[in-house]
Amino acid sequence: MVPILQQPFVQVALPIMATMVATVGAKISTNNKRLDDICRRLDAIEGRLLGIESGLGAVERKVDALELKAWR
């Protein structure tokens, strides 16, 4: 009978699996930070677009008023 520490799984596969798990965990953590950064940027862009939209709404109302004056 082969002792447990000399079995191929413990000597070969287990260190490889531990390395893969550690690498995936680090990659997930890095991706989450990157996704948070992207979400913050998208929120900033959304805020800018809402500001532009409200400004365009005011311009549209002025154009409508001018059109009404032109038809009178």
C-alpha positions in Angstrom: 0.0 0.0 0.0 1.3 3.5 -1.0 1.2 6.2 1.8 -1.2 9.0 1.1 1.5 11.7 0.6 3.1 9.6 -2.2 0.0 9.1 -4.2 0.0 10.9 -7.7 -3.1 13.0 -6.8 -1.5 14.6 -3.8 1.9 15.0 -5.5 0.8 16.2 -8.9 -2.9 17.1 -9.2 -3.5 18.8 -5.9 -0.8 21.5 -6.3 -2.0 22.1 -9.9 -5.6 22.5 -8.7 -4.6 24.8 -5.8 -2.7 27.0 -8.3 -5.7 27.1 -10.6 -8.1 28.0 -7.9 -5.8 30.8 -6.6 -5.4 32.2 -10.1 -9.1 32.2 -10.8 -9.8 33.9 -7.5 -7.3 36.6 -8.3 -8.7 37.0 -11.8 -12.3 37.3 -10.5 -11.2 40.0 -7.9 -9.4 42.0 -10.7 -12.4 41.7 -13.0 -14.8 42.9 -10.3 -12.6 46.0 -9.7 -12.6 46.7 -13.5 -16.4 46.2 -13.7 -16.8 48.6 -10.9 -14.7 51.2 -12.7 -16.7 50.7 -15.9 -20.0 51.0 -14.0 -18.8 54.3 -12.4 -17.8 55.6 -15.9 -21.2 54.6 -17.3 -23.0 56.4 -14.4 -21.0 59.5 -15.2 -21.9 59.3 -18.9 -25.5 58.8 -18.0 -25.5 61.9 -15.8 -24.0 63.9 -18.6 -26.6 62.6 -21.1 -29.4 63.5 -18.7 -28.0 67.0 -18.5 -27.8 67.3 -22.2 -31.4 65.9 -22.6 -32.8 68.5 -20.2 -31.0 71.2 -22.0 -32.3 70.0 -25.3 -35.8 70.0 -23.8 -35.5 73.7 -23.0 -34.3 74.4 -26.6 -37.2 72.4 -28.0 -39.7 74.4 -26.0 -38.1 77.6 -27.3 -38.3 76.4 -30.9 -41.9 75.4 -30.4 -42.7 78.9 -29.1 -40.9 80.5 -32.0 -42.8 78.4 -34.5 -46.1 79.4 -32.9 -45.1 83.1 -33.2 -44.1 82.6 -36.8 -47.5 81.1 -37.7 -49.4 83.9 -36.0 
